[in-house]
């Protein structure tokens, strides 16, 4: 079943986001579509669990990228 026919999961951590990116990009290749490059992983996290951590922003950006990609894959 193509990704466009099912709900794409919400990324909740690095591993789930990486798996989502891989699945979406694979589907785009299969459909011969070009997608915008996903946001790069953060490199500035201090590891203290800050409120508003760069990882939270990145996961939100990945979710937005996923939403844009799903419109193209539909």
MOZI-V602728 format. One record per residue. N is the residue number from 0. NEAR is the number of other ideal C-beta (glycine too) atoms within 12 Angstrom. Layout:
N/NEAR, N/NEAR
This chain:
0/9, 1/18, 2/29, 3/21, 4/11, 5/14, 6/12, 7/29, 8/21, 9/16, 10/31, 11/18, 12/18, 13/18, 14/14, 15/19, 16/31, 17/19, 18/19, 19/30, 20/33, 21/19, 22/28, 23/37, 24/25, 25/18, 26/27, 27/29, 28/15, 29/14, 30/19, 31/10, 32/22, 33/12, 34/25, 35/20, 36/15, 37/26, 38/22, 39/15, 40/21, 41/21, 42/9, 43/13, 44/17, 45/12, 46/10, 47/10, 48/11, 49/14, 50/9, 51/13, 52/18, 53/23, 54/27, 55/20, 56/20, 57/28, 58/29, 59/21, 60/24, 61/36, 62/26, 63/20, 64/28, 65/36, 66/22, 67/22, 68/30, 69/27, 70/18, 71/22, 72/28, 73/17
